[in-house]
Amino acid sequence: MTEPSHRCDGCGATLGSKDELDHESGAGGRSWYCRYCGTAVPGIVAEKLSHRRDGSATDRRS
């Protein structure tokens, strides 16, 4: 299975983890943005990326 990623519509960056996203919480839920250019990222895509397991030593999800 391939790792989830998304190509930003604004700057073309390949977003592959939560570290490459910014988010704002509001009354209607969270809004996600590309960290590099601020372009909005679809919520379903951003949520998948925010829960991605990277296998690093600090990844505590099992």
Phi, psi and omega per residue, in radians:
M1 nan 2.403 -3.119
T2 -1.403 2.689 3.098
E3 -1.279 2.486 3.129
P4 -1.191 2.446 3.060
S5 -2.717 2.891 -3.130
H6 -2.571 2.335 3.064
R7 -1.568 2.145 -3.131
C8 -1.097 2.308 3.115
D9 -1.236 -0.403 -3.093
G10 -1.471 -0.927 -3.032
C11 -1.991 -0.151 3.111
G12 1.453 0.074 3.128
A13 -1.175 2.533 3.049
T14 -1.552 1.992 -3.113
L15 -1.650 2.150 -3.058
G16 -2.222 -0.043 -3.132
S17 -2.732 2.978 3.141
K18 -1.071 -0.505 -3.131
D19 -1.092 -0.332 -3.118
E20 -1.770 0.202 3.138
L21 -2.162 2.576 2.954
D22 -1.994 2.621 3.091
H23 -2.457 2.724 3.073
E24 -2.242 2.334 3.079
S25 -1.661 2.391 3.135
G26 -2.489 -3.044 -3.113
A27 -1.093 -0.541 -3.107
G28 -1.636 0.125 -3.108
G29 2.023 -2.796 -3.121
R30 -1.660 2.543 3.002
S31 -2.014 2.331 -3.074
W32 -1.967 2.526 -3.089
Y33 -2.426 2.621 3.031
C34 -1.128 2.261 -3.124
R35 -1.165 -0.453 -3.046
Y36 -1.449 -0.661 -3.063
C37 -2.248 -0.184 3.101
G38 1.499 0.113 3.110
T39 -1.222 2.441 3.132
A40 -1.111 2.430 3.086
V41 -1.953 2.349 3.132
P42 -0.943 2.387 -3.061
G43 -0.992 -0.743 -3.103
I44 -1.119 -0.675 3.117
V45 -1.195 -0.804 -3.108
A46 -1.108 -0.700 3.126
E47 -1.101 -0.710 3.101
K48 -1.099 -0.759 3.135
L49 -1.172 -0.601 -3.102
S50 -1.230 -0.335 3.134
H51 -1.840 0.176 -3.095
R52 -1.143 2.363 3.072
R53 -1.574 2.108 -3.116
D54 -1.775 -0.121 3.082
G55 1.356 0.123 -3.129
S56 -1.298 2.930 -3.121
A57 -1.086 -0.431 -3.122
T58 -1.622 -0.024 3.109
D59 -1.397 1.839 -3.032
R60 -1.658 -0.020 3.104
R61 -1.333 2.499 3.134
S62 -2.071 nan nan
